[in-house]
Amino acid sequence: MVTRRLSVALVLAVPLLLPAAPAHAGSAPVWEPVPVPTTQGFRGLAALDAETAWVSGSGGGVWRTADGGQTWQDVSPAGAAGAAFRDIEVHDPHRASVLSIGEGAASRIYTTDDGGGSWQLSFVNDDPHAFYDCMDFFPGGRRGLAMSDPVAGRFRILATDDGGHTWRVLPTAGMPPAVEGEFGFAASGTCLVTAGAHDVWFATGGVASRIFHSGDGGRTWTATTAPLPAGATAGVYSLAFRDTRHGVAVGGDFLAPESGVVTGITRNGETWQSGGIPHGYRSGVAWHREQSNTLVAVGPTGSDLSVDGGRSWTRFDSVRYDAVACTGDGACWASGPGGRVALLRV
């Protein structure tokens, strides 16, 4: 299991040398670059609106902007150099938590209440068998969950009730057994997502490609086979829900980035059916805005747009992005390797 986790983490950290192509002309969406002055790769991305976004990097860096990416402030936690910050969650301009992935003590969570001026190291994993992949918070930012790959045959859930300042491991009695060789992907901080006050989902890959759902804040879970195929480096990489019923799952095989696979679609939050096929493996997906059927998906071979809730996809850009986040005011942000960040213009 250690070898599997380290190999997947290393694969996800290696940029693919793909040709960049300009976005289509006309009325098609266009990514407008607003890069950060660093070579770190950004798989952690969180945005509040068209002006305010945070990114977290492959070398322990965290940056924030309050002017739509015109300027960036380095607010990296002290002593975190080299940490693989794969997920960042932001509640308002001041409060945020960032997750570092890895075996044992490499899995850590830092939390700030002052816009990154200072950070509290709020969680250090003390189990050598645990490997935390992603996290999310419920509305308000007080309650949050993080997911680890299986420990003793079951996925492990970490919980906070105080905005990320303290964390505890939840009992696993309500968690279905994992399949041997099943795990999560720390690709864009969206392998675990919440919606509403109590609903949460997480996605898996490897030997089994499944989507787990809890309607009681993470105490009990059900598991459903996802429409996306499983494989050694394949499965569901990213989930997005616009409410407690409407969700989309994207993924594929990282080692076959040109090969797109079906997406997963749910209309009740429980059962999943096959959707359309993006133009390649996709590591991140987001709804353009609430109560909309429009979705944006990103990956190593470019970006796709769906205007029918995931039933069909159109590629509009060929530049690599690893994570995408959209906000209530209709803004969409993307982040990727080499300090790459962009805003979507439509």
C-alpha positions in Angstrom: 0.0 0.0 0.0 2.9 2.4 0.8 4.3 1.8 -2.7 0.9 2.4 -4.3 0.4 5.7 -2.6 3.8 7.0 -3.2 3.8 6.0 -6.8 0.4 7.6 -7.4 1.5 10.8 -5.6 4.7 11.0 -7.7 2.8 10.4 -11.0 0.4 13.2 -10.2 3.3 15.5 -9.4 5.0 15.0 -12.8 3.9 17.5 -15.4 3.0 16.1 -18.8 4.7 17.8 -21.8 1.6 18.6 -23.9 1.4 21.2 -26.6 -0.5 24.3 -25.7 -3.2 25.6 -28.0 -5.2 28.8 -27.8 -8.8 28.7 -26.9 -11.4 28.7 -29.7 -12.4 32.1 -31.1 -15.9 33.6 -31.1 -18.3 33.0 -28.2 -16.4 30.1 -26.7 -15.1 30.5 -23.2 -11.5 31.5 -22.8 -9.0 31.1 -20.0 -7.3 34.4 -19.1 -4.0 33.7 -17.4 -3.4 35.4 -14.0 -0.2 33.4 -13.1 1.5 33.3 -9.7 5.3 34.1 -9.6 6.4 30.6 -8.7 7.3 27.3 -10.3 5.1 25.3 -7.9 2.2 23.3 -9.3 -1.2 24.2 -7.9 -3.7 21.3 -7.3 -5.2 23.2 -4.3 -7.6 25.9 -5.4 -10.4 27.8 -3.6 -12.3 30.8 -4.7 -14.8 33.2 -3.1 -15.7 35.3 -6.1 -14.2 36.9 -9.2 -11.7 38.9 -7.1 -10.7 36.5 -4.3 -9.0 33.2 -4.7 -6.4 31.1 -2.9 -4.0 28.4 -4.3 -1.8 25.9 -2.6 1.3 24.3 -4.1 3.5 21.3 -4.5 6.3 22.9 -2.4 4.4 24.1 0.7 3.3 27.4 -0.8 0.0 29.2 -0.4 -0.9 32.4 -2.3 -4.0 34.6 -2.3 -5.4 37.4 -4.4 -8.0 39.9 -3.7 -8.0 41.7 -7.1 -8.8 39.1 -9.6 -5.2 37.8 -9.9 -3.6 41.1 -10.8 -1.4 40.7 -7.7 -0.7 37.7 -5.4 0.4 37.6 -1.8 2.6 34.8 -0.5 0.9 33.6 2.7 2.7 30.3 3.0 2.8 28.7 6.5 6.1 28.9 8.2 8.0 25.6 8.2 5.9 24.0 5.5 8.5 24.1 2.7 8.3 20.9 0.7 4.8 20.0 1.8 2.5 18.7 -0.9 -0.5 21.0 -0.4 -3.1 19.3 -2.6 -6.3 20.9 -1.1 -7.2 24.3 0.3 -10.6 25.3 1.6 -11.6 28.9 2.2 -14.6 30.1 4.2 -14.2 33.9 3.9 -11.4 36.4 3.2 -9.7 35.5 6.5 -10.4 31.8 7.3 -8.8 28.9 5.4 -7.4 25.4 5.9 -4.8 23.7 3.8 -4.1 19.9 3.5 -0.7 18.4 2.9 -0.8 14.8 1.7 1.5 11.9 2.3 2.2 8.8 4.5 2.1 9.2 8.2 3.1 12.7 9.5 3.3 14.1 6.0 -0.5 14.3 6.1 -1.1 17.6 7.9 -3.7 20.4 8.1 -2.8 24.1 8.7 -5.5 26.6 9.6 -5.6 30.4 9.5 -8.0 33.0 10.8 -6.2 36.1 9.6 -5.9 35.7 5.9 -2.7 33.7 6.1 -0.8 36.1 8.3 -0.3 33.3 10.8 -1.1 29.5 10.6 -1.9 26.9 13.3 -0.7 23.4 12.6 -4.0 21.9 13.6 -3.5 18.2 12.6 -0.6 15.9 12.2 -1.4 12.3 11.2 0.1 9.9 13.7 -0.9 6.7 11.9 1.7 5.4 9.4 -1.0 3.6 7.5 -3.1 6.6 6.9 -2.8 8.9 3.8 -5.2 11.8 3.6 -6.3 12.8 0.1 -8.8 15.6 0.3 -11.2 17.6 2.6 -14.2 19.9 2.5 -16.4 21.9 4.8 -20.1 22.3 5.3 -21.7 25.8 4.8 -20.5 28.2 7.4 -17.1 26.7 7.7 -17.4 25.3 11.2 -17.8 21.6 10.4 -15.5 19.8 8.0 -14.3 16.4 7.0 -11.1 14.9 5.5 -10.7 11.5 3.9 -7.9 9.0 4.2 -7.2 5.9 2.1 -8.2 2.7 3.9 -6.7 1.8 7.2 -7.5 -1.7 8.5 -9.8 -2.3 5.5 -11.9 0.9 5.8 -11.7 4.4 4.5 -10.9 6.8 7.4 -12.8 10.1 8.0 -11.4 13.0 10.0 -13.7 15.6 11.4 -13.7 19.1 12.8 -16.4 21.2 14.5 -14.5 24.4 15.1 -13.4 25.6 11.7 -10.4 23.3 11.3 -8.6 24.1 14.6 -9.0 20.7 16.1 -9.7 17.3 14.3 -10.7 13.9 15.4 -11.0 10.5 13.7 -14.6 9.3 13.3 -15.6 5.7 14.2 -15.5 3.4 11.2 -18.5 1.2 12.2 -20.7 3.0 9.6 -18.2 2.7 6.8 -18.5 -0.1 4.3 -15.4 -2.2 3.8 -12.9 -1.1 1.2 -12.0 -3.4 -1.7 -8.3 -4.5 -1.4 -6.5 -2.1 -3.8 -9.1 0.7 -3.6 -8.0 4.2 -2.8 -8.6 7.9 -3.4 -6.9 10.3 -5.7 -5.3 13.5 -4.3 -5.6 15.2 -7.7 -7.5 18.5 -7.2 -8.8 18.5 -3.6 -12.3 17.4 -4.8 -12.3 13.6 -4.2 -14.5 14.5 -1.1 -17.2 17.2 -1.4 -20.2 18.4 0.7 -23.6 19.8 -0.1 -26.2 21.2 2.2 -25.9 20.8 6.0 -25.4 17.0 6.2 -24.6 15.4 2.8 -21.1 14.4 1.8 -19.6 12.2 -0.9 -16.1 10.8 -1.6 -14.8 9.0 -4.7 -12.4 6.1 -5.2 -10.3 4.3 -7.9 -7.8 1.5 -8.2 -9.3 -1.9 -8.1 -12.8 -0.5 -7.5 -14.3 2.8 -8.8 -17.0 3.8 -6.3 -18.8 6.8 -4.9 -19.5 6.8 -1.1 -22.4 8.9 0.3 -23.3 10.0 3.8 -26.5 11.8 4.7 -25.6 12.3 8.4 -22.4 14.3 8.2 -20.0 11.4 7.9 -21.2 8.9 10.5 -22.7 6.3 8.2 -22.1 5.6 4.5 -23.3 3.7 1.5 -21.1 2.8 -1.5 -22.2 2.7 -5.1 -20.2 1.5 -8.1 -19.4 4.4 -10.4 -19.9 4.4 -14.1 -16.3 5.3 -14.6 -14.0 2.3 -15.2 -11.5 1.2 -12.5 -7.8 0.6 -13.0 -4.4 0.8 -11.4 -4.3 4.6 -11.9 -8.0 5.0 -13.0 -11.3 5.8 -11.4 -13.2 8.8 -10.1 -10.8 11.8 -9.6 -13.3 14.6 -8.9 -16.8 15.2 -7.7 -19.0 18.3 -7.9 -22.5 18.9 -6.5 -24.7 21.9 -7.1 -27.1 20.8 -4.4 -27.9 17.6 -2.4 -29.3 15.8 -5.5 -27.5 16.9 -8.6 -23.9 15.7 -8.9 -21.2 14.9 -11.5 -18.1 12.7 -11.3 -15.2 12.9 -13.7 -11.9 11.0 -14.0 -10.2 8.4 -16.2 -6.7 7.1 -16.2 -3.8 9.5 -15.5 -1.5 7.4 -17.5 -3.8 7.6 -20.5 -4.5 11.3 -20.5 -5.8 11.5 -24.1 -8.4 8.8 -23.4 -11.7 10.2 -22.1 -14.1 8.0 -20.2 -17.8 8.5 -19.4 -18.7 10.9 -16.6 -21.0 9.9 -13.8 -24.3 11.8 -13.3 -26.7 11.6 -10.3 -30.1 13.3 -10.0 -30.9 12.0 -6.5 -27.5 12.0 -4.8 -27.6 8.2 -4.5 -27.8 6.4 -7.9 -25.4 7.1 -10.7 -25.7 6.8 -14.5 -23.3 7.3 -17.4 -22.9 10.8 -18.8 -20.9 12.2 -21.8 -17.3 11.7 -22.5 -14.8 14.6 -22.1 -11.8 14.8 -24.4 -9.4 13.1 -22.1 -8.7 12.3 -18.5 -10.1 15.0 -16.2 -8.9 15.7 -12.7 -11.3 18.5 -11.7 -14.9 19.6 -12.4 -17.2 22.4 -11.1 -20.7 23.7 -11.7 -20.6 27.1 -13.4 -23.1 28.4 -10.9 -25.9 27.1 -8.7 -29.2 26.2 -10.5 -27.3 25.9 -13.8 -26.7 22.9 -16.1 -23.3 24.3 -17.1 -20.1 22.5 -15.9 -16.4 23.0 -16.5 -13.9 20.1 -16.4 -10.1 20.4 -16.6 -7.2 18.0 -17.0 -3.8 17.5 -18.7 -5.2 17.7 -22.3 -7.3 20.8 -21.8 -10.8 21.9 -20.7 -14.3 20.8 -21.5 -17.7 22.6 -21.2 -21.0 20.9 -20.7 -24.3 22.9 -20.9 -26.6 19.9 -20.2 -25.5 18.8 -16.8 -22.8 16.4 -18.0 -24.6 14.5 -20.7 -22.3 15.9 -23.4 -19.0 17.8 -23.4 -17.2 20.2 -25.8 -13.5 20.9 -25.5 -12.7 24.6 -25.6 -9.0 24.8 -24.6 -5.9 22.6 -24.8 -3.8 24.1 -22.0 -3.2 21.9 -18.9 -5.1 22.8 -15.7 -5.4 20.4 -12.8 -8.1 22.1 -10.6 -11.2 24.3 -11.2 -13.5 26.2 -8.9 -16.5 28.3 -9.7 -18.2 30.9 -7.5 -21.7 32.2 -6.9 -21.1 35.4 -9.0 -20.4 33.2 -12.1 -16.6 33.4 -11.9 -14.5 30.2 -12.6 -10.9 29.8 -11.7 -8.4 27.1 -12.8 -4.9 26.2 -11.6 -2.1 23.9 -12.7 1.6 23.4 -13.1 4.3 26.0 -12.9 2.3 28.6 -11.1 -0.4 28.5 -13.7 -3.7 30.2 -12.7 -6.5 31.5 -14.9 -10.0 33.1 -14.9 -12.7 32.0 -17.3 -14.0 34.7 -19.7 -17.3 33.9 -21.5 
